[in-house]
């Protein structure tokens, strides 16, 4: 796509150093990928991938399908599953460096941007585990790069590429809509508006809609369940999300990078040479306002913070080369190294599981990778209490998709049947047959009575112990043996369905 602007082309890309940093991050993630176990969401993705569809009640289809493909190619293990996440993380590191270049950064700024991205908690954390956020982050950064290219060159054809990236992003997570809304609003507010002429924006939007259409059709046909899920997140966690919005913005990236992204915002807003990119400075506060208004999670706004970080690397690189350059370079290198160490400690499986108590208090996702085989062992103990002649009519019912996913993954080695659950899309894959009239073996979190009231003659027969003392959601979960259901499964199933 030929440039139509008189502006000078960006500096050459620092290909070797940037790819070296990305490769180092990928190597570290690969080495650590199997150290703990699956995350509860990963177990759900594996189960969803075995039920391919154009959508699920709580997400589009891309992540479950990637999970299915990864395990088919690389093996059904945490390490095999996480190969796409590792590659996505490496790609984000490269793209953040490319953003620095697009925003006028030279070789030093690009290298610094790659280092900062590689040292940030959000990039390392999403690179370690497969999640919708993993590929959402990649999509947002790529869309921002393509949008900045369109704004710099004035060549509207870049909006077609941005539309394709947005469409693929929508097949992974609907949050991309927030990015599109704030980008369009920001460009219309502060320009350059010339890129909206000629219909390229409309064509890009049409490409995005065409790519995402199958999933939108699925959601419409199923009554828009994603809206129910989003409403549950806002009502359950909205107040906490708003309270923690600013602290988590700082912590998830790195407290030591705050001066860099503040410098990036000021540069985008004030530097006449970057007036074409001024919309990015406005897009970030607009996005923050939207997330706060809707009660969304603080990390929703982090991808645009990476853009500000990339913009700030050029002035920081210039500061490093002025007087006392050695001391300044050492100070910046130390900040990146300390950030990398802190981010790795809280985002990656570096500690032995028994030492996770402090880390788990800050990042509970670490603890959610511990103890799933132990949960299945406890369920196996409960299953052994069922007389052999009754097992053909027995059902295992799990309260949430993490428990059900663990039983789906590890249950066969214990001779356990397929589990059922009313949580999220598991509800669409049930109910048990009418002939399965009991006993029913329930698994539910400690202190929860959401499901037991729907069953009769219940008594606890086992309790989960992850054997590491990790205080995660399933530690001390109860395994309860019930004689049967209060009503036949078809009548009971709607009451067992839940979205959060």
LOTOR-463851 format. One line per field, with one value per residue (C-alpha): residue in one letter; y, z, x. Coordinates in nm, 3 decimals, m for minus. Each point is the difference from the previous one (the first is absolute). Layout:
N
res a/...
v Y/...
w Z/...
u X/...
//
This chain:
500
res x/x/x/x/x/x/x/x/x/x/x/x/x/x/x/x/x/x/x/x/x/x/x/x/x/x/x/x/x/x/x/x/x/x/x/x/x/x/x/x/x/x/x/x/x/x/x/x/x/x/x/x/x/x/x/x/x/x/x/x/x/x/x/x/x/x/x/x/x/x/x/x/x/x/x/x/x/x/x/x/x/x/x/x/x/x/x/x/x/x/x/x/x/x/x/x/x/x/x/x/x/x/x/x/x/x/x/x/x/x/x/x/x/x/x/x/x/x/x/x/x/x/x/x/x/x/x/x/x/x/x/x/x/x/x/x/x/x/x/x/x/x/x/x/x/x/x/x/x/x/x/x/x/x/x/x/x/x/x/x/x/x/x/x/x/x/x/x/x/x/x/x/x/x/x/x/x/x/x/x/x/x/x/x/x/x/x/x/x/x/x/x/x/x/x/x/x/x/x/x/x/x/x/x/x/x/x/x/x/x/x/x/x/x/x/x/x/x/x/x/x/x/x/x/x/x/x/x/x/x/x/x/x/x/x/x/x/x/x/x/x/x/x/x/x/x/x/x/x/x/x/x/x/x/x/x/x/x/x/x/x/x/x/x/x/x/x/x/x/x/x/x/x/x/x/x/x/x/x/x/x/x/x/x/x/x/x/x/x/x/x/x/x/x/x/x/x/x/x/x/x/x/x/x/x/x/x/x/x/x/x/x/x/x/x/x/x/x/x/x/x/x/x/x/x/x/x/x/x/x/x/x/x/x/x/x/x/x/x/x/x/x/x/x/x/x/x/x/x/x/x/x/x/x/x/x/x/x/x/x/x/x/x/x/x/x/x/x/x/x/x/x/x/x/x/x/x/x/x/x/x/x/x/x/x/x/x/x/x/x/x/x/x/x/x/x/x/x/x/x/x/x/x/x/x/x/x/x/x/x/x/x/x/x/x/x/x/x/x/x/x/x/x/x/x/x/x/x/x/x/x/x/x/x/x/x/x/x/x/x/x/x/x/x/x/x/x/x/x/x/x/x/x/x/x/x/x/x/x/x/x/x/x/x/x/x/x/x/x/x/x/x/x/x/x/x/x/x/x/x/x/x/x/x/x/x/x/x/x/x/x/x/x/x/x/x/x/x/x/x
v 0.000/0.311/0.297/0.307/0.235/0.226/m0.105/m0.180/m0.374/m0.151/m0.104/m0.349/m0.272/m0.145/m0.349/m0.200/0.136/0.008/m0.355/m0.106/0.140/m0.165/m0.331/0.025/0.060/m0.292/m0.226/0.095/m0.055/m0.336/m0.113/0.090/m0.094/m0.340/0.083/0.023/m0.128/0.116/0.311/m0.047/0.204/m0.215/m0.314/0.165/0.092/m0.361/m0.121/0.270/m0.094/m0.350/0.160/0.221/0.271/0.353/0.126/m0.077/0.176/0.189/0.034/m0.023/m0.316/0.091/m0.083/m0.342/m0.090/0.109/m0.214/m0.298/0.057/0.050/m0.319/m0.194/0.114/0.038/m0.244/0.022/0.150/0.349/0.048/m0.111/0.208/0.316/0.013/0.251/0.219/0.000/0.098/0.272/0.143/0.010/0.170/0.267/0.079/0.048/0.207/0.235/0.064/0.061/0.249/0.189/0.010/0.116/0.280/0.129/m0.212/m0.092/m0.318/0.073/0.085/m0.316/m0.212/0.168/m0.053/m0.370/m0.032/0.182/m0.217/m0.315/0.115/0.096/m0.213/0.005/m0.126/m0.274/m0.105/m0.034/m0.167/m0.271/m0.125/m0.038/0.247/0.221/0.292/m0.149/0.039/0.311/0.181/m0.107/0.116/0.342/0.072/m0.106/0.213/0.302/m0.049/m0.025/0.302/0.206/m0.108/0.121/0.331/0.056/m0.089/0.119/m0.324/m0.120/m0.355/m0.058/0.016/m0.319/m0.178/0.150/m0.120/m0.353/0.003/0.135/m0.272/m0.273/0.172/m0.007/m0.376/m0.016/0.265/0.272/0.263/0.101/0.197/0.238/0.066/0.068/0.239/0.208/0.008/0.122/0.256/0.124/0.036/0.186/0.228/0.090/m0.133/m0.054/m0.031/m0.035/m0.374/m0.033/0.121/m0.229/m0.270/m0.195/0.011/m0.142/m0.269/m0.090/m0.022/m0.221/m0.235/m0.022/m0.068/m0.267/m0.187/0.020/m0.067/m0.376/0.056/0.296/m0.219/m0.271/0.247/0.137/m0.348/m0.087/0.316/0.199/m0.193/0.199/0.302/m0.204/m0.101/0.359/0.123/m0.256/0.118/0.362/m0.070/m0.240/0.176/0.349/0.187/m0.185/0.047/0.376/0.020/m0.197/0.158/0.236/m0.228/m0.292/0.216/0.080/m0.344/m0.207/0.195/0.091/0.283/0.089/0.060/0.273/0.284/m0.158/m0.023/0.342/0.138/m0.188/0.154/0.353/m0.059/m0.125/0.291/0.285/m0.087/0.168/m0.269/m0.260/0.195/m0.282/m0.234/0.238/m0.210/m0.273/0.239/0.073/m0.363/m0.116/0.224/m0.067/m0.373/0.041/0.190/m0.274/m0.276/0.186/0.079/m0.362/m0.148/m0.196/m0.150/0.232/m0.196/0.086/0.331/m0.137/m0.055/0.375/0.056/m0.203/0.246/0.289/m0.196/m0.041/0.373/0.084/m0.206/0.257/0.286/m0.242/m0.126/0.362/0.072/m0.295/0.140/0.347/0.095/m0.272/m0.248/m0.298/0.062/0.059/m0.313/m0.201/0.148/m0.092/m0.346/m0.055/0.110/m0.245/m0.281/0.059/0.017/m0.323/m0.175/0.126/m0.084/m0.347/m0.072/0.092/m0.123/m0.312/m0.333/0.071/m0.089/m0.347/m0.038/0.004/0.350/0.162/0.157/0.356/m0.017/m0.145/0.296/0.235/m0.224/m0.278/m0.140/m0.159/m0.209/m0.107/m0.219/m0.215/m0.307/m0.118/m0.362/m0.003/0.112/m0.288/m0.238/0.114/m0.053/m0.346/m0.074/0.105/m0.207/m0.309/0.040/m0.067/m0.370/m0.148/m0.105/0.364/0.169/m0.041/0.233/0.237/0.355/0.225/0.363/0.289/0.347/0.188/m0.045/m0.029/m0.305/m0.144/0.069/m0.174/m0.303/m0.001/0.010/m0.230/m0.204/m0.281/m0.114/m0.065/m0.173/0.291/0.075/0.328/0.281/0.238/0.360/0.287/0.261/0.203/m0.212/m0.324/0.052/m0.023/m0.338/m0.164/m0.105/m0.361/m0.257/m0.058/m0.355/0.140/0.015/m0.027/m0.001/0.346/0.093/0.376/0.218/0.353/0.269/0.019/0.174/0.005/m0.149/0.113/m0.354/m0.226/0.123/m0.158/m0.350/m0.242/m0.205/0.183/m0.071/0.105/m0.288/0.181/0.339/0.143/0.069/0.130/m0.128/0.328/0.214/0.241/0.196/m0.005/m0.025/m0.380/m0.059/m0.195/m0.040/m0.254/m0.328/m0.089/m0.323/0.036/m0.269/0.181/0.316/0.197/0.001/m0.177/0.138/0.171/0.196/0.073/0.110/0.363/0.057/m0.137/0.233/0.297/0.247/0.118
w 0.000/m0.117/0.231/m0.116/0.262/m0.025/0.348/0.034/0.032/0.342/0.102/m0.099/0.221/0.253/m0.123/0.158/0.357/0.013/m0.128/0.245/0.293/m0.128/m0.039/0.354/0.140/m0.200/0.124/0.364/m0.036/m0.167/0.276/0.268/m0.183/0.163/0.350/0.169/m0.171/m0.201/0.102/0.051/m0.315/m0.202/0.109/m0.117/m0.335/m0.048/0.064/m0.223/m0.278/0.009/m0.072/m0.298/m0.075/m0.137/0.354/0.367/0.258/0.146/m0.291/m0.375/m0.147/m0.072/0.331/0.046/m0.360/0.049/0.315/m0.196/m0.280/0.237/0.195/m0.322/m0.134/0.315/0.241/0.264/0.276/0.147/m0.201/m0.324/0.055/0.071/m0.321/m0.163/0.311/m0.013/m0.367/0.065/0.279/m0.224/m0.271/0.245/0.091/m0.369/m0.064/0.291/m0.146/m0.337/0.168/0.136/m0.354/m0.145/0.254/m0.106/0.220/m0.111/0.067/0.371/0.056/m0.177/0.208/0.319/m0.099/m0.061/0.338/0.183/m0.163/0.082/0.362/0.057/0.211/m0.241/m0.293/0.198/0.181/m0.312/m0.178/0.261/m0.016/m0.277/0.052/m0.212/0.138/m0.152/m0.356/0.079/0.099/m0.326/m0.204/0.169/m0.046/m0.365/m0.068/0.159/m0.214/m0.319/0.100/0.063/m0.336/m0.165/0.187/m0.093/m0.366/m0.076/m0.194/0.085/m0.111/0.338/0.147/m0.189/0.179/0.331/m0.072/m0.065/0.326/0.183/m0.147/0.114/0.338/0.026/m0.057/0.318/0.236/m0.039/0.181/m0.336/m0.048/0.277/m0.186/m0.326/0.169/0.173/m0.305/m0.229/0.255/0.059/m0.370/m0.065/0.295/m0.059/m0.349/m0.242/m0.155/m0.355/0.055/0.040/m0.355/m0.296/0.177/0.133/0.356/m0.118/m0.198/0.303/0.218/m0.261/0.001/0.381/m0.006/m0.267/0.193/0.329/m0.150/0.073/0.371/0.010/m0.172/0.263/0.286/m0.152/m0.053/0.365/0.152/0.049/0.305/m0.002/0.123/0.298/0.080/m0.032/0.221/0.264/m0.002/0.044/0.277/0.191/m0.034/m0.130/0.325/0.063/m0.361/0.025/0.332/m0.133/m0.345/0.050/0.225/m0.238/m0.302/0.172/0.139/m0.307/m0.221/0.256/0.252/m0.133/m0.350/0.111/m0.100/m0.344/m0.091/0.147/m0.221/m0.289/0.062/0.022/m0.319/m0.193/0.119/m0.034/m0.257/m0.335/m0.181/0.131/m0.055/m0.230/0.303/0.247/m0.007/0.193/0.291/0.011/m0.055/0.327/0.239/m0.206/0.044/0.373/0.030/m0.185/0.214/0.322/m0.114/m0.081/0.303/m0.222/0.119/0.032/m0.246/m0.280/m0.049/0.011/m0.374/m0.066/0.288/m0.198/m0.286/0.236/0.130/m0.355/m0.062/0.315/m0.092/m0.247/0.254/0.259/m0.252/m0.072/0.371/0.032/m0.262/0.155/0.276/0.251/m0.263/0.171/0.330/m0.177/m0.210/0.311/0.175/m0.287/m0.036/0.374/m0.016/m0.283/0.179/0.329/m0.182/m0.182/0.326/0.176/m0.293/m0.036/0.370/0.003/m0.348/m0.066/0.187/0.154/0.363/0.132/0.042/0.378/m0.016/m0.191/0.294/m0.049/m0.380/0.002/0.202/m0.281/m0.299/0.083/m0.352/0.112/0.261/m0.242/m0.174/0.308/0.115/m0.283/0.002/0.379/m0.054/m0.240/0.251/0.261/m0.244/m0.075/0.372/0.002/m0.309/0.173/0.261/m0.263/m0.029/m0.325/m0.105/0.028/m0.192/m0.337/0.130/0.193/m0.098/0.091/0.021/0.044/0.121/m0.237/m0.328/0.163/0.197/m0.300/m0.225/0.241/0.013/m0.378/m0.033/0.284/0.076/m0.251/0.174/0.310/m0.199/0.056/m0.244/m0.180/0.247/m0.029/0.111/m0.034/m0.019/m0.320/m0.317/0.196/0.043/m0.379/m0.003/0.248/0.169/0.098/m0.149/0.187/0.076/0.216/0.307/0.266/0.197/m0.074/0.102/0.045/0.008/0.131/0.151/0.374/0.162/m0.314/0.006/m0.348/m0.129/0.298/0.052/m0.331/0.114/0.267/0.271/m0.023/0.218/m0.033/m0.091/m0.082/0.008/m0.240/0.121/m0.264/0.218/m0.019/0.237/m0.283/0.090/m0.341/m0.089/0.008/0.315/0.244/m0.262/0.109/m0.174/0.092/m0.075/m0.049/m0.052/m0.292/m0.140/0.141/m0.348/m0.329/m0.181/m0.284/0.253/0.225/m0.265/m0.046/0.375/m0.005/m0.276/0.112/m0.166/0.286
u 0.000/0.175/0.007/m0.189/0.148/0.303/0.112/0.331/m0.014/0.066/0.348/0.118/m0.137/0.245/m0.077/0.282/m0.013/m0.381/m0.035/0.270/m0.201/m0.318/0.182/0.141/m0.349/m0.138/0.278/m0.065/m0.374/0.056/0.234/m0.258/m0.320/m0.041/0.123/m0.342/m0.313/m0.297/m0.191/m0.375/m0.072/0.238/m0.186/m0.321/0.156/0.108/m0.354/m0.150/0.242/m0.148/m0.340/0.088/m0.255/m0.014/m0.042/m0.043/m0.212/0.296/0.242/0.052/0.156/0.363/0.171/m0.166/0.084/0.361/0.013/m0.127/0.250/0.293/m0.062/m0.053/0.338/0.212/m0.165/m0.271/0.211/0.037/0.319/m0.163/m0.310/0.199/0.204/m0.244/0.014/0.380/m0.001/m0.258/0.214/0.308/m0.208/m0.118/0.361/0.083/m0.313/0.067/0.346/m0.167/m0.234/0.301/0.142/m0.333/m0.003/0.340/0.221/0.348/0.191/0.054/m0.366/m0.112/0.232/m0.118/m0.364/0.061/0.175/m0.280/m0.266/0.196/0.036/m0.364/m0.229/m0.294/0.209/0.174/m0.317/m0.211/0.290/0.029/m0.361/m0.253/m0.283/m0.220/0.203/0.316/m0.122/m0.205/0.319/0.163/m0.300/m0.016/0.369/m0.014/m0.310/0.167/0.311/m0.207/m0.208/0.312/0.136/m0.322/0.014/0.366/m0.019/m0.352/m0.043/m0.350/0.076/0.161/m0.350/m0.082/0.282/m0.111/m0.354/0.121/0.198/m0.306/m0.220/0.238/0.021/m0.379/0.009/0.210/m0.144/m0.260/0.208/0.149/m0.323/0.113/0.325/m0.180/m0.244/0.267/0.228/m0.274/m0.117/0.354/0.084/m0.323/0.072/0.366/0.076/0.149/m0.347/0.127/0.039/m0.376/m0.057/m0.037/m0.195/0.299/m0.130/m0.329/0.179/0.213/m0.310/m0.165/0.300/m0.012/m0.374/0.033/0.270/m0.192/m0.346/m0.020/0.049/m0.238/m0.258/0.057/m0.043/m0.321/m0.139/0.066/m0.147/0.325/0.126/0.324/m0.198/m0.118/0.357/0.126/m0.281/0.095/0.364/m0.109/m0.252/0.225/0.336/m0.079/0.069/0.326/0.108/m0.052/0.185/0.298/0.008/0.295/0.210/m0.033/0.082/0.329/0.078/m0.096/0.240/0.269/0.018/0.345/m0.140/m0.242/0.238/0.045/m0.367/m0.074/0.277/m0.160/m0.341/0.147/0.197/m0.302/m0.211/0.250/0.267/m0.085/0.199/m0.247/m0.319/m0.112/0.002/m0.163/m0.316/0.181/0.055/m0.373/m0.101/0.156/m0.201/m0.313/0.057/0.059/m0.327/m0.187/0.149/m0.076/m0.354/m0.078/0.180/0.238/0.325/0.302/0.213/m0.244/0.184/0.354/0.054/m0.023/0.239/0.254/m0.045/0.076/0.299/0.132/m0.043/0.194/0.303/0.136/0.031/0.138/0.257/0.094/0.033/0.235/0.239/0.037/0.247/0.085/m0.108/0.161/m0.180/m0.330/0.036/0.077/m0.306/m0.233/0.151/m0.041/m0.365/m0.069/0.184/m0.182/m0.333/0.076/0.088/m0.314/m0.225/0.148/m0.037/m0.370/m0.095/0.206/0.033/0.340/m0.073/m0.075/m0.379/0.032/0.151/m0.286/m0.184/0.132/m0.005/m0.350/m0.126/0.108/m0.062/m0.249/0.032/0.326/m0.178/m0.271/0.259/0.048/m0.189/m0.224/0.128/m0.054/m0.360/m0.057/0.160/m0.254/m0.285/0.139/m0.017/m0.364/m0.074/0.137/m0.276/m0.266/m0.091/0.123/m0.350/m0.123/0.280/m0.170/m0.273/0.229/0.094/0.292/m0.111/0.246/m0.091/0.231/0.181/0.342/m0.108/m0.182/0.300/0.237/m0.232/m0.024/0.380/0.109/m0.313/0.054/0.320/m0.216/m0.271/m0.236/m0.284/m0.055/m0.079/m0.294/m0.033/m0.242/0.276/0.045/0.005/0.014/m0.374/m0.038/0.175/m0.243/m0.218/0.062/m0.239/m0.326/0.111/0.285/m0.223/0.268/0.210/0.144/0.354/0.029/0.311/m0.036/0.218/0.039/m0.297/m0.215/m0.349/m0.103/m0.052/m0.064/m0.355/m0.100/0.098/m0.115/0.167/0.334/0.303/0.362/0.231/0.328/0.167/0.257/0.353/0.241/0.288/0.189/m0.204/m0.088/m0.312/m0.167/m0.367/m0.013/0.201/m0.224/m0.272/m0.260/m0.079/m0.356/m0.186/m0.378/m0.260/m0.164/m0.155/m0.293/m0.155/0.076/0.303/m0.192/m0.208/0.296/0.247/m0.118/0.036/0.355/0.116/0.207/0.235/0.226
//
